[in-house]
């Protein structure tokens, strides 16, 4: 995930093209939770996850997504991603 427009706890940006890309809007960090909308020409999805500190970086755990293409990933809508310094 690339955060392009941070504004306090709100953000927007994009996901890596290696994972079908997508624009990130309505991003919000609230306590230890991150939420955002991922959209592209293929549709729209809502993502959310718990954030944890991992050696100076942030890691997401217990994440889920809903929306377009969920029917093609039955039982695989949990996600995990990390960014370390």
PDB file with SEQRES, HELIX, SHEET and CRYST1 records, atoms N, CA, C and O in Angstrom:
SEQRES   1 A   85  UNK UNK UNK UNK UNK UNK UNK UNK UNK UNK UNK UNK UNK          
SEQRES   2 A   85  UNK UNK UNK UNK UNK UNK UNK UNK UNK UNK UNK UNK UNK          
SEQRES   3 A   85  UNK UNK UNK UNK UNK UNK UNK UNK UNK UNK UNK UNK UNK          
SEQRES   4 A   85  UNK UNK UNK UNK UNK UNK UNK UNK UNK UNK UNK UNK UNK          
SEQRES   5 A   85  UNK UNK UNK UNK UNK UNK UNK UNK UNK UNK UNK UNK UNK          
SEQRES   6 A   85  UNK UNK UNK UNK UNK UNK UNK UNK UNK UNK UNK UNK UNK          
SEQRES   7 A   85  UNK UNK UNK UNK UNK UNK UNK                                  
HELIX    1 AA1 UNK A   17  UNK A   19  5                                   3    
HELIX    2 AA2 UNK A   70  UNK A   72  5                                   3    
SHEET    1 AA1 7 UNK A   2  UNK A   3  0                                        
SHEET    2 AA1 7 UNK A  10  UNK A  14 -1                                        
SHEET    3 AA1 7 UNK A  23  UNK A  30 -1                                        
SHEET    4 AA1 7 UNK A  33  UNK A  40 -1                                        
SHEET    5 AA1 7 UNK A  43  UNK A  54 -1                                        
SHEET    6 AA1 7 UNK A  57  UNK A  67 -1                                        
SHEET    7 AA1 7 UNK A  78  UNK A  79 -1                                        
CRYST1    1.000    1.000    1.000  90.00  90.00  90.00 P 1           1          
ATOM      1  N   UNK A   1       0.847  -1.163   0.000  1.00  0.00           N  
ATOM      2  CA  UNK A   1       0.000   0.000   0.000  1.00  0.00           C  
ATOM      3  C   UNK A   1       0.897   1.232   0.000  1.00  0.00           C  
ATOM      4  O   UNK A   1       1.874   1.301   0.745  1.00  0.00           O  
ATOM      5  N   UNK A   2       0.559   2.186  -0.829  1.00  0.00           N  
ATOM      6  CA  UNK A   2       1.281   3.441  -0.898  1.00  0.00           C  
ATOM      7  C   UNK A   2       0.351   4.538  -0.400  1.00  0.00           C  
ATOM      8  O   UNK A   2      -0.694   4.789  -0.999  1.00  0.00           O  
ATOM      9  N   UNK A   3       0.726   5.189   0.692  1.00  0.00           N  
ATOM     10  CA  UNK A   3      -0.080   6.273   1.233  1.00  0.00           C  
ATOM     11  C   UNK A   3       0.405   7.567   0.606  1.00  0.00           C  
ATOM     12  O   UNK A   3       1.559   7.961   0.777  1.00  0.00           O  
ATOM     13  N   UNK A   4      -0.492   8.227  -0.125  1.00  0.00           N  
ATOM     14  CA  UNK A   4      -0.114   9.430  -0.870  1.00  0.00           C  
ATOM     15  C   UNK A   4      -0.594  10.711  -0.208  1.00  0.00           C  
ATOM     16  O   UNK A   4       0.073  11.740  -0.316  1.00  0.00           O  
ATOM     17  N   UNK A   5      -1.712  10.676   0.461  1.00  0.00           N  
ATOM     18  CA  UNK A   5      -2.303  11.903   0.994  1.00  0.00           C  
ATOM     19  C   UNK A   5      -2.659  11.754   2.471  1.00  0.00           C  
ATOM     20  O   UNK A   5      -3.839  11.694   2.819  1.00  0.00           O  
ATOM     21  N   UNK A   6      -1.651  11.694   3.344  1.00  0.00           N  
ATOM     22  CA  UNK A   6      -1.980  11.587   4.772  1.00  0.00           C  
ATOM     23  C   UNK A   6      -2.526  12.901   5.311  1.00  0.00           C  
ATOM     24  O   UNK A   6      -2.041  13.977   4.960  1.00  0.00           O  
ATOM     25  N   UNK A   7      -3.531  12.806   6.160  1.00  0.00           N  
ATOM     26  CA  UNK A   7      -4.119  13.975   6.792  1.00  0.00           C  
ATOM     27  C   UNK A   7      -4.558  13.556   8.188  1.00  0.00           C  
ATOM     28  O   UNK A   7      -5.723  13.218   8.398  1.00  0.00           O  
ATOM     29  N   UNK A   8      -3.643  13.577   9.132  1.00  0.00           N  
ATOM     30  CA  UNK A   8      -3.948  13.076  10.464  1.00  0.00           C  
ATOM     31  C   UNK A   8      -4.208  11.587  10.395  1.00  0.00           C  
ATOM     32  O   UNK A   8      -3.361  10.829   9.923  1.00  0.00           O  
ATOM     33  N   UNK A   9      -5.362  11.164  10.857  1.00  0.00           N  
ATOM     34  CA  UNK A   9      -5.714   9.745  10.856  1.00  0.00           C  
ATOM     35  C   UNK A   9      -6.334   9.296   9.538  1.00  0.00           C  
ATOM     36  O   UNK A   9      -6.605   8.109   9.354  1.00  0.00           O  
ATOM     37  N   UNK A  10      -6.564  10.244   8.609  1.00  0.00           N  
ATOM     38  CA  UNK A  10      -7.182   9.911   7.324  1.00  0.00           C  
ATOM     39  C   UNK A  10      -6.109   9.816   6.247  1.00  0.00           C  
ATOM     40  O   UNK A  10      -5.084  10.493   6.326  1.00  0.00           O  
ATOM     41  N   UNK A  11      -6.345   8.974   5.239  1.00  0.00           N  
ATOM     42  CA  UNK A  11      -5.368   8.835   4.165  1.00  0.00           C  
ATOM     43  C   UNK A  11      -6.022   8.347   2.883  1.00  0.00           C  
ATOM     44  O   UNK A  11      -7.147   7.848   2.893  1.00  0.00           O  
ATOM     45  N   UNK A  12      -5.302   8.498   1.783  1.00  0.00           N  
ATOM     46  CA  UNK A  12      -5.666   7.900   0.503  1.00  0.00           C  
ATOM     47  C   UNK A  12      -4.370   7.449  -0.147  1.00  0.00           C  
ATOM     48  O   UNK A  12      -3.289   7.767   0.348  1.00  0.00           O  
ATOM     49  N   UNK A  13      -4.459   6.716  -1.242  1.00  0.00           N  
ATOM     50  CA  UNK A  13      -3.261   6.225  -1.899  1.00  0.00           C  
ATOM     51  C   UNK A  13      -3.582   5.163  -2.923  1.00  0.00           C  
ATOM     52  O   UNK A  13      -4.575   5.264  -3.643  1.00  0.00           O  
ATOM     53  N   UNK A  14      -2.734   4.134  -2.992  1.00  0.00           N  
ATOM     54  CA  UNK A  14      -2.939   3.056  -3.963  1.00  0.00           C  
ATOM     55  C   UNK A  14      -2.325   1.769  -3.436  1.00  0.00           C  
ATOM     56  O   UNK A  14      -1.481   1.789  -2.540  1.00  0.00           O  
ATOM     57  N   UNK A  15      -2.763   0.639  -4.008  1.00  0.00           N  
ATOM     58  CA  UNK A  15      -2.167  -0.658  -3.702  1.00  0.00           C  
ATOM     59  C   UNK A  15      -1.190  -1.011  -4.796  1.00  0.00           C  
ATOM     60  O   UNK A  15      -1.304  -0.522  -5.920  1.00  0.00           O  
ATOM     61  N   UNK A  16      -0.241  -1.846  -4.479  1.00  0.00           N  
ATOM     62  CA  UNK A  16       0.768  -2.295  -5.431  1.00  0.00           C  
ATOM     63  C   UNK A  16       0.131  -2.918  -6.663  1.00  0.00           C  
ATOM     64  O   UNK A  16      -0.835  -3.673  -6.555  1.00  0.00           O  
ATOM     65  N   UNK A  17       0.666  -2.605  -7.823  1.00  0.00           N  
ATOM     66  CA  UNK A  17       0.188  -3.214  -9.066  1.00  0.00           C  
ATOM     67  C   UNK A  17       0.409  -4.718  -9.061  1.00  0.00           C  
ATOM     68  O   UNK A  17      -0.244  -5.443  -9.812  1.00  0.00           O  
ATOM     69  N   UNK A  18       1.323  -5.196  -8.224  1.00  0.00           N  
ATOM     70  CA  UNK A  18       1.570  -6.639  -8.131  1.00  0.00           C  
ATOM     71  C   UNK A  18       0.357  -7.374  -7.585  1.00  0.00           C  
ATOM     72  O   UNK A  18       0.255  -8.594  -7.717  1.00  0.00           O  
ATOM     73  N   UNK A  19      -0.552  -6.648  -6.980  1.00  0.00           N  
ATOM     74  CA  UNK A  19      -1.759  -7.257  -6.404  1.00  0.00           C  
ATOM     75  C   UNK A  19      -3.008  -6.659  -7.046  1.00  0.00           C  
ATOM     76  O   UNK A  19      -3.981  -6.366  -6.352  1.00  0.00           O  
ATOM     77  N   UNK A  20      -2.985  -6.479  -8.350  1.00  0.00           N  
ATOM     78  CA  UNK A  20      -4.088  -5.928  -9.144  1.00  0.00           C  
ATOM     79  C   UNK A  20      -4.373  -4.474  -8.840  1.00  0.00           C  
ATOM     80  O   UNK A  20      -5.410  -3.952  -9.251  1.00  0.00           O  
ATOM     81  N   UNK A  21      -3.483  -3.811  -8.135  1.00  0.00           N  
ATOM     82  CA  UNK A  21      -3.598  -2.378  -7.906  1.00  0.00           C  
ATOM     83  C   UNK A  21      -4.886  -1.954  -7.258  1.00  0.00           C  
ATOM     84  O   UNK A  21      -5.530  -2.717  -6.538  1.00  0.00           O  
ATOM     85  N   UNK A  22      -5.243  -0.731  -7.527  1.00  0.00           N  
ATOM     86  CA  UNK A  22      -6.463  -0.174  -6.979  1.00  0.00           C  
ATOM     87  C   UNK A  22      -6.190   1.133  -6.274  1.00  0.00           C  
ATOM     88  O   UNK A  22      -5.123   1.330  -5.694  1.00  0.00           O  
ATOM     89  N   UNK A  23      -7.156   2.017  -6.328  1.00  0.00           N  
ATOM     90  CA  UNK A  23      -7.069   3.295  -5.628  1.00  0.00           C  
ATOM     91  C   UNK A  23      -7.585   3.118  -4.208  1.00  0.00           C  
ATOM     92  O   UNK A  23      -8.559   2.402  -3.979  1.00  0.00           O  
ATOM     93  N   UNK A  24      -6.933   3.768  -3.264  1.00  0.00           N  
ATOM     94  CA  UNK A  24      -7.335   3.735  -1.861  1.00  0.00           C  
ATOM     95  C   UNK A  24      -7.999   5.065  -1.534  1.00  0.00           C  
ATOM     96  O   UNK A  24      -7.403   6.124  -1.726  1.00  0.00           O  
ATOM     97  N   UNK A  25      -9.236   5.011  -1.038  1.00  0.00           N  
ATOM     98  CA  UNK A  25      -9.948   6.200  -0.594  1.00  0.00           C  
ATOM     99  C   UNK A  25     -10.584   5.912   0.754  1.00  0.00           C  
ATOM    100  O   UNK A  25     -10.633   4.763   1.195  1.00  0.00           O  
ATOM    101  N   UNK A  26     -11.065   6.948   1.401  1.00  0.00           N  
ATOM    102  CA  UNK A  26     -11.748   6.819   2.698  1.00  0.00           C  
ATOM    103  C   UNK A  26     -10.920   6.053   3.719  1.00  0.00           C  
ATOM    104  O   UNK A  26     -11.470   5.340   4.559  1.00  0.00           O  
ATOM    105  N   UNK A  27      -9.599   6.199   3.649  1.00  0.00           N  
ATOM    106  CA  UNK A  27      -8.725   5.535   4.605  1.00  0.00           C  
ATOM    107  C   UNK A  27      -8.807   6.194   5.967  1.00  0.00           C  
ATOM    108  O   UNK A  27      -8.867   7.419   6.073  1.00  0.00           O  
ATOM    109  N   UNK A  28      -8.809   5.375   7.008  1.00  0.00           N  
ATOM    110  CA  UNK A  28      -8.892   5.884   8.367  1.00  0.00           C  
ATOM    111  C   UNK A  28      -8.151   4.954   9.312  1.00  0.00           C  
ATOM    112  O   UNK A  28      -8.341   3.738   9.280  1.00  0.00           O  
ATOM    113  N   UNK A  29      -7.309   5.534  10.151  1.00  0.00           N  
ATOM    114  CA  UNK A  29      -6.675   4.798  11.239  1.00  0.00           C  
ATOM    115  C   UNK A  29      -7.329   5.284  12.516  1.00  0.00           C  
ATOM    116  O   UNK A  29      -7.320   6.478  12.813  1.00  0.00           O  
ATOM    117  N   UNK A  30      -7.892   4.363  13.264  1.00  0.00           N  
ATOM    118  CA  UNK A  30      -8.572   4.694  14.507  1.00  0.00           C  
ATOM    119  C   UNK A  30      -8.094   3.729  15.577  1.00  0.00           C  
ATOM    120  O   UNK A  30      -8.451   2.551  15.557  1.00  0.00           O  
ATOM    121  N   UNK A  31      -7.292   4.218  16.507  1.00  0.00           N  
ATOM    122  CA  UNK A  31      -6.706   3.328  17.512  1.00  0.00           C  
ATOM    123  C   UNK A  31      -5.825   2.310  16.823  1.00  0.00           C  
ATOM    124  O   UNK A  31      -4.879   2.681  16.128  1.00  0.00           O  
ATOM    125  N   UNK A  32      -6.115   1.042  17.000  1.00  0.00           N  
ATOM    126  CA  UNK A  32      -5.308  -0.009  16.360  1.00  0.00           C  
ATOM    127  C   UNK A  32      -6.040  -0.640  15.174  1.00  0.00           C  
ATOM    128  O   UNK A  32      -5.795  -1.800  14.841  1.00  0.00           O  
ATOM    129  N   UNK A  33      -6.938   0.117  14.535  1.00  0.00           N  
ATOM    130  CA  UNK A  33      -7.689  -0.385  13.386  1.00  0.00           C  
ATOM    131  C   UNK A  33      -7.429   0.489  12.161  1.00  0.00           C  
ATOM    132  O   UNK A  33      -7.404   1.716  12.257  1.00  0.00           O  
ATOM    133  N   UNK A  34      -7.237  -0.156  11.006  1.00  0.00           N  
ATOM    134  CA  UNK A  34      -7.100   0.544   9.744  1.00  0.00           C  
ATOM    135  C   UNK A  34      -8.248   0.101   8.837  1.00  0.00           C  
ATOM    136  O   UNK A  34      -8.562  -1.087   8.758  1.00  0.00           O  
ATOM    137  N   UNK A  35      -8.867   1.058   8.157  1.00  0.00           N  
ATOM    138  CA  UNK A  35      -9.966   0.767   7.234  1.00  0.00           C  
ATOM    139  C   UNK A  35      -9.790   1.611   5.983  1.00  0.00           C  
ATOM    140  O   UNK A  35      -9.308   2.741   6.058  1.00  0.00           O  
ATOM    141  N   UNK A  36     -10.175   1.075   4.839  1.00  0.00           N  
ATOM    142  CA  UNK A  36     -10.130   1.846   3.599  1.00  0.00           C  
ATOM    143  C   UNK A  36     -10.983   1.183   2.533  1.00  0.00           C  
ATOM    144  O   UNK A  36     -11.355   0.015   2.647  1.00  0.00           O  
ATOM    145  N   UNK A  37     -11.286   1.950   1.496  1.00  0.00           N  
ATOM    146  CA  UNK A  37     -12.007   1.449   0.332  1.00  0.00           C  
ATOM    147  C   UNK A  37     -10.993   1.296  -0.794  1.00  0.00           C  
ATOM    148  O   UNK A  37     -10.218   2.212  -1.066  1.00  0.00           O  
ATOM    149  N   UNK A  38     -11.000   0.147  -1.443  1.00  0.00           N  
ATOM    150  CA  UNK A  38     -10.142  -0.128  -2.592  1.00  0.00           C  
ATOM    151  C   UNK A  38     -11.040  -0.202  -3.826  1.00  0.00           C  
ATOM    152  O   UNK A  38     -12.018  -0.949  -3.836  1.00  0.00           O  
ATOM    153  N   UNK A  39     -10.716   0.566  -4.861  1.00  0.00           N  
ATOM    154  CA  UNK A  39     -11.548   0.545  -6.054  1.00  0.00           C  
ATOM    155  C   UNK A  39     -10.703   0.660  -7.311  1.00  0.00           C  
ATOM    156  O   UNK A  39      -9.572   1.145  -7.281  1.00  0.00           O  
ATOM    157  N   UNK A  40     -11.273   0.204  -8.410  1.00  0.00           N  
ATOM    158  CA  UNK A  40     -10.629   0.271  -9.710  1.00  0.00           C  
ATOM    159  C   UNK A  40     -11.664   0.003 -10.778  1.00  0.00           C  
ATOM    160  O   UNK A  40     -12.860  -0.055 -10.492  1.00  0.00           O  
ATOM    161  N   UNK A  41     -11.213  -0.159 -12.004  1.00  0.00           N  
ATOM    162  CA  UNK A  41     -12.144  -0.443 -13.097  1.00  0.00           C  
ATOM    163  C   UNK A  41     -12.865  -1.775 -12.886  1.00  0.00           C  
ATOM    164  O   UNK A  41     -13.901  -2.018 -13.503  1.00  0.00           O  
ATOM    165  N   UNK A  42     -12.333  -2.628 -12.031  1.00  0.00           N  
ATOM    166  CA  UNK A  42     -12.889  -3.948 -11.754  1.00  0.00           C  
ATOM    167  C   UNK A  42     -13.963  -3.912 -10.669  1.00  0.00           C  
ATOM    168  O   UNK A  42     -14.703  -4.885 -10.534  1.00  0.00           O  
ATOM    169  N   UNK A  43     -14.084  -2.820  -9.877  1.00  0.00           N  
ATOM    170  CA  UNK A  43     -15.110  -2.769  -8.838  1.00  0.00           C  
ATOM    171  C   UNK A  43     -14.655  -2.050  -7.586  1.00  0.00           C  
ATOM    172  O   UNK A  43     -13.754  -1.213  -7.627  1.00  0.00           O  
ATOM    173  N   UNK A  44     -15.295  -2.390  -6.455  1.00  0.00           N  
ATOM    174  CA  UNK A  44     -15.053  -1.692  -5.196  1.00  0.00           C  
ATOM    175  C   UNK A  44     -15.088  -2.682  -4.036  1.00  0.00           C  
ATOM    176  O   UNK A  44     -15.921  -3.588  -4.007  1.00  0.00           O  
ATOM    177  N   UNK A  45     -14.171  -2.501  -3.077  1.00  0.00           N  
ATOM    178  CA  UNK A  45     -14.087  -3.371  -1.908  1.00  0.00           C  
ATOM    179  C   UNK A  45     -13.818  -2.533  -0.665  1.00  0.00           C  
ATOM    180  O   UNK A  45     -13.208  -1.467  -0.755  1.00  0.00           O  
ATOM    181  N   UNK A  46     -14.267  -3.006   0.496  1.00  0.00           N  
ATOM    182  CA  UNK A  46     -13.952  -2.376   1.776  1.00  0.00           C  
ATOM    183  C   UNK A  46     -13.023  -3.316   2.533  1.00  0.00           C  
ATOM    184  O   UNK A  46     -13.312  -4.502   2.694  1.00  0.00           O  
ATOM    185  N   UNK A  47     -11.896  -2.762   2.996  1.00  0.00           N  
ATOM    186  CA  UNK A  47     -10.884  -3.534   3.723  1.00  0.00           C  
ATOM    187  C   UNK A  47     -10.748  -2.984   5.139  1.00  0.00           C  
ATOM    188  O   UNK A  47     -10.873  -1.778   5.352  1.00  0.00           O  
ATOM    189  N   UNK A  48     -10.493  -3.859   6.101  1.00  0.00           N  
ATOM    190  CA  UNK A  48     -10.215  -3.421   7.470  1.00  0.00           C  
ATOM    191  C   UNK A  48      -9.324  -4.455   8.153  1.00  0.00           C  
ATOM    192  O   UNK A  48      -9.344  -5.639   7.814  1.00  0.00           O  
ATOM    193  N   UNK A  49      -8.542  -3.981   9.124  1.00  0.00           N  
ATOM    194  CA  UNK A  49      -7.642  -4.875   9.849  1.00  0.00           C  
ATOM    195  C   UNK A  49      -7.175  -4.228  11.143  1.00  0.00           C  
ATOM    196  O   UNK A  49      -7.288  -3.016  11.330  1.00  0.00           O  
ATOM    197  N   UNK A  50      -6.651  -5.057  12.022  1.00  0.00           N  
ATOM    198  CA  UNK A  50      -6.035  -4.593  13.254  1.00  0.00           C  
ATOM    199  C   UNK A  50      -4.569  -4.284  12.970  1.00  0.00           C  
ATOM    200  O   UNK A  50      -3.901  -5.047  12.272  1.00  0.00           O  
ATOM    201  N   UNK A  51      -4.058  -3.166  13.508  1.00  0.00           N  
ATOM    202  CA  UNK A  51      -2.652  -2.793  13.369  1.00  0.00           C  
ATOM    203  C   UNK A  51      -1.892  -3.162  14.630  1.00  0.00           C  
ATOM    204  O   UNK A  51      -2.393  -2.982  15.740  1.00  0.00           O  
ATOM    205  N   UNK A  52      -0.678  -3.680  14.459  1.00  0.00           N  
ATOM    206  CA  UNK A  52       0.205  -3.952  15.593  1.00  0.00           C  
ATOM    207  C   UNK A  52       1.597  -3.420  15.276  1.00  0.00           C  
ATOM    208  O   UNK A  52       2.008  -3.369  14.116  1.00  0.00           O  
ATOM    209  N   UNK A  53       2.318  -3.024  16.326  1.00  0.00           N  
ATOM    210  CA  UNK A  53       3.699  -2.583  16.179  1.00  0.00           C  
ATOM    211  C   UNK A  53       4.572  -3.815  16.032  1.00  0.00           C  
ATOM    212  O   UNK A  53       4.435  -4.778  16.786  1.00  0.00           O  
ATOM    213  N   UNK A  54       5.469  -3.780  15.059  1.00  0.00           N  
ATOM    214  CA  UNK A  54       6.334  -4.933  14.805  1.00  0.00           C  
ATOM    215  C   UNK A  54       7.752  -4.440  14.565  1.00  0.00           C  
ATOM    216  O   UNK A  54       8.161  -4.224  13.424  1.00  0.00           O  
ATOM    217  N   UNK A  55       8.496  -4.266  15.648  1.00  0.00           N  
ATOM    218  CA  UNK A  55       9.894  -3.868  15.532  1.00  0.00           C  
ATOM    219  C   UNK A  55      10.089  -2.512  14.866  1.00  0.00           C  
ATOM    220  O   UNK A  55      11.008  -2.357  14.062  1.00  0.00           O  
ATOM    221  N   UNK A  56       9.264  -1.543  15.173  1.00  0.00           N  
ATOM    222  CA  UNK A  56       9.393  -0.211  14.596  1.00  0.00           C  
ATOM    223  C   UNK A  56       8.577   0.003  13.343  1.00  0.00           C  
ATOM    224  O   UNK A  56       8.479   1.130  12.859  1.00  0.00           O  
ATOM    225  N   UNK A  57       7.985  -1.057  12.804  1.00  0.00           N  
ATOM    226  CA  UNK A  57       7.107  -0.940  11.642  1.00  0.00           C  
ATOM    227  C   UNK A  57       5.695  -1.304  12.042  1.00  0.00           C  
ATOM    228  O   UNK A  57       5.433  -1.608  13.206  1.00  0.00           O  
ATOM    229  N   UNK A  58       4.796  -1.274  11.101  1.00  0.00           N  
ATOM    230  CA  UNK A  58       3.418  -1.665  11.358  1.00  0.00           C  
ATOM    231  C   UNK A  58       3.070  -2.913  10.579  1.00  0.00           C  
ATOM    232  O   UNK A  58       3.506  -3.093   9.442  1.00  0.00           O  
ATOM    233  N   UNK A  59       2.276  -3.778  11.201  1.00  0.00           N  
ATOM    234  CA  UNK A  59       1.821  -5.004  10.550  1.00  0.00           C  
ATOM    235  C   UNK A  59       0.326  -5.097  10.768  1.00  0.00           C  
ATOM    236  O   UNK A  59      -0.176  -4.717  11.826  1.00  0.00           O  
ATOM    237  N   UNK A  60      -0.383  -5.597   9.783  1.00  0.00           N  
ATOM    238  CA  UNK A  60      -1.821  -5.788   9.941  1.00  0.00           C  
ATOM    239  C   UNK A  60      -2.108  -7.250  10.242  1.00  0.00           C  
ATOM    240  O   UNK A  60      -1.500  -8.155   9.670  1.00  0.00           O  
ATOM    241  N   UNK A  61      -3.041  -7.455  11.147  1.00  0.00           N  
ATOM    242  CA  UNK A  61      -3.470  -8.808  11.501  1.00  0.00           C  
ATOM    243  C   UNK A  61      -4.992  -8.814  11.578  1.00  0.00           C  
ATOM    244  O   UNK A  61      -5.621  -7.765  11.717  1.00  0.00           O  
ATOM    245  N   UNK A  62      -5.565  -9.983  11.487  1.00  0.00           N  
ATOM    246  CA  UNK A  62      -7.014 -10.148  11.607  1.00  0.00           C  
ATOM    247  C   UNK A  62      -7.776  -9.269  10.623  1.00  0.00           C  
ATOM    248  O   UNK A  62      -8.803  -8.693  10.979  1.00  0.00           O  
ATOM    249  N   UNK A  63      -7.292  -9.160   9.404  1.00  0.00           N  
ATOM    250  CA  UNK A  63      -7.944  -8.322   8.409  1.00  0.00           C  
ATOM    251  C   UNK A  63      -8.955  -9.088   7.568  1.00  0.00           C  
ATOM    252  O   UNK A  63      -8.839 -10.299   7.380  1.00  0.00           O  
ATOM    253  N   UNK A  64      -9.940  -8.366   7.070  1.00  0.00           N  
ATOM    254  CA  UNK A  64     -10.942  -8.925   6.173  1.00  0.00           C  
ATOM    255  C   UNK A  64     -11.278  -7.908   5.094  1.00  0.00           C  
ATOM    256  O   UNK A  64     -11.055  -6.710   5.264  1.00  0.00           O  
ATOM    257  N   UNK A  65     -11.811  -8.393   3.992  1.00  0.00           N  
ATOM    258  CA  UNK A  65     -12.324  -7.501   2.954  1.00  0.00           C  
ATOM    259  C   UNK A  65     -13.646  -8.044   2.451  1.00  0.00           C  
ATOM    260  O   UNK A  65     -13.904  -9.247   2.498  1.00  0.00           O  
ATOM    261  N   UNK A  66     -14.486  -7.126   1.963  1.00  0.00           N  
ATOM    262  CA  UNK A  66     -15.783  -7.476   1.395  1.00  0.00           C  
ATOM    263  C   UNK A  66     -15.980  -6.664   0.125  1.00  0.00           C  
ATOM    264  O   UNK A  66     -15.284  -5.672  -0.095  1.00  0.00           O  
ATOM    265  N   UNK A  67     -16.903  -7.068  -0.693  1.00  0.00           N  
ATOM    266  CA  UNK A  67     -17.224  -6.311  -1.899  1.00  0.00           C  
ATOM    267  C   UNK A  67     -17.065  -7.142  -3.156  1.00  0.00           C  
ATOM    268  O   UNK A  67     -17.192  -8.366  -3.129  1.00  0.00           O  
ATOM    269  N   UNK A  68     -16.784  -6.460  -4.263  1.00  0.00           N  
ATOM    270  CA  UNK A  68     -16.689  -7.117  -5.562  1.00  0.00           C  
ATOM    271  C   UNK A  68     -15.623  -8.212  -5.577  1.00  0.00           C  
ATOM    272  O   UNK A  68     -14.549  -8.052  -4.997  1.00  0.00           O  
ATOM    273  N   UNK A  69     -15.928  -9.312  -6.238  1.00  0.00           N  
ATOM    274  CA  UNK A  69     -15.088 -10.501  -6.413  1.00  0.00           C  
ATOM    275  C   UNK A  69     -14.996 -11.388  -5.176  1.00  0.00           C  
ATOM    276  O   UNK A  69     -14.267 -12.380  -5.184  1.00  0.00           O  
ATOM    277  N   UNK A  70     -15.722 -11.047  -4.118  1.00  0.00           N  
ATOM    278  CA  UNK A  70     -15.712 -11.899  -2.934  1.00  0.00           C  
ATOM    279  C   UNK A  70     -16.169 -13.311  -3.286  1.00  0.00           C  
ATOM    280  O   UNK A  70     -15.681 -14.282  -2.710  1.00  0.00           O  
ATOM    281  N   UNK A  71     -17.104 -13.431  -4.229  1.00  0.00           N  
ATOM    282  CA  UNK A  71     -17.614 -14.739  -4.629  1.00  0.00           C  
ATOM    283  C   UNK A  71     -16.536 -15.604  -5.278  1.00  0.00           C  
ATOM    284  O   UNK A  71     -16.673 -16.827  -5.312  1.00  0.00           O  
ATOM    285  N   UNK A  72     -15.472 -14.999  -5.791  1.00  0.00           N  
ATOM    286  CA  UNK A  72     -14.387 -15.763  -6.417  1.00  0.00           C  
ATOM    287  C   UNK A  72     -13.309 -16.169  -5.416  1.00  0.00           C  
ATOM    288  O   UNK A  72     -12.402 -16.928  -5.756  1.00  0.00           O  
ATOM    289  N   UNK A  73     -13.402 -15.672  -4.189  1.00  0.00           N  
ATOM    290  CA  UNK A  73     -12.407 -15.975  -3.164  1.00  0.00           C  
ATOM    291  C   UNK A  73     -13.091 -16.466  -1.898  1.00  0.00           C  
ATOM    292  O   UNK A  73     -12.745 -16.029  -0.800  1.00  0.00           O  
ATOM    293  N   UNK A  74     -14.039 -17.350  -2.033  1.00  0.00           N  
ATOM    294  CA  UNK A  74     -14.803 -17.862  -0.894  1.00  0.00           C  
ATOM    295  C   UNK A  74     -13.848 -18.434   0.156  1.00  0.00           C  
ATOM    296  O   UNK A  74     -13.015 -19.292  -0.139  1.00  0.00           O  
ATOM    297  N   UNK A  75     -13.992 -17.935   1.389  1.00  0.00           N  
ATOM    298  CA  UNK A  75     -13.154 -18.402   2.489  1.00  0.00           C  
ATOM    299  C   UNK A  75     -11.748 -17.829   2.472  1.00  0.00           C  
ATOM    300  O   UNK A  75     -10.934 -18.190   3.322  1.00  0.00           O  
ATOM    301  N   UNK A  76     -11.437 -16.941   1.523  1.00  0.00           N  
ATOM    302  CA  UNK A  76     -10.083 -16.371   1.447  1.00  0.00           C  
ATOM    303  C   UNK A  76     -10.127 -14.847   1.494  1.00  0.00           C  
ATOM    304  O   UNK A  76      -9.322 -14.180   0.845  1.00  0.00           O  
ATOM    305  N   UNK A  77     -11.062 -14.297   2.258  1.00  0.00           N  
ATOM    306  CA  UNK A  77     -11.129 -12.852   2.330  1.00  0.00           C  
ATOM    307  C   UNK A  77     -10.430 -12.286   3.564  1.00  0.00           C  
ATOM    308  O   UNK A  77     -10.590 -11.107   3.880  1.00  0.00           O  
ATOM    309  N   UNK A  78      -9.660 -13.113   4.261  1.00  0.00           N  
ATOM    310  CA  UNK A  78      -8.793 -12.625   5.331  1.00  0.00           C  
ATOM    311  C   UNK A  78      -7.491 -12.181   4.686  1.00  0.00           C  
ATOM    312  O   UNK A  78      -7.047 -12.786   3.710  1.00  0.00           O  
ATOM    313  N   UNK A  79      -6.880 -11.141   5.213  1.00  0.00           N  
ATOM    314  CA  UNK A  79      -5.644 -10.648   4.605  1.00  0.00           C  
ATOM    315  C   UNK A  79      -4.610 -10.287   5.656  1.00  0.00           C  
ATOM    316  O   UNK A  79      -4.922 -10.057   6.824  1.00  0.00           O  
ATOM    317  N   UNK A  80      -3.381 -10.246   5.199  1.00  0.00           N  
ATOM    318  CA  UNK A  80      -2.234  -9.924   6.060  1.00  0.00           C  
ATOM    319  C   UNK A  80      -1.192  -9.228   5.184  1.00  0.00           C  
ATOM    320  O   UNK A  80      -0.808  -9.741   4.133  1.00  0.00           O  
ATOM    321  N   UNK A  81      -0.750  -8.083   5.618  1.00  0.00           N  
ATOM    322  CA  UNK A  81       0.303  -7.365   4.896  1.00  0.00           C  
ATOM    323  C   UNK A  81       1.171  -6.674   5.921  1.00  0.00           C  
ATOM    324  O   UNK A  81       0.728  -6.443   7.046  1.00  0.00           O  
ATOM    325  N   UNK A  82       2.386  -6.341   5.564  1.00  0.00           N  
ATOM    326  CA  UNK A  82       3.234  -5.670   6.517  1.00  0.00           C  
ATOM    327  C   UNK A  82       4.179  -4.712   5.821  1.00  0.00           C  
ATOM    328  O   UNK A  82       4.523  -4.882   4.651  1.00  0.00           O  
ATOM    329  N   UNK A  83       4.588  -3.701   6.567  1.00  0.00           N  
ATOM    330  CA  UNK A  83       5.595  -2.749   6.106  1.00  0.00           C  
ATOM    331  C   UNK A  83       6.540  -2.514   7.256  1.00  0.00           C  
ATOM    332  O   UNK A  83       6.124  -2.102   8.339  1.00  0.00           O  
ATOM    333  N   UNK A  84       7.806  -2.773   7.026  1.00  0.00           N  
ATOM    334  CA  UNK A  84       8.832  -2.538   8.036  1.00  0.00           C  
ATOM    335  C   UNK A  84       9.785  -1.480   7.540  1.00  0.00           C  
ATOM    336  O   UNK A  84       9.972  -1.298   6.337  1.00  0.00           O  
ATOM    337  N   UNK A  85      10.387  -0.783   8.491  1.00  0.00           N  
ATOM    338  CA  UNK A  85      11.382   0.235   8.136  1.00  0.00           C  
ATOM    339  C   UNK A  85      12.679  -0.404   7.749  1.00  0.00           C  
ATOM    340  O   UNK A  85      13.637   0.295   7.418  1.00  0.00           O  
TER     341      UNK A  85                                                      
END                                                                             
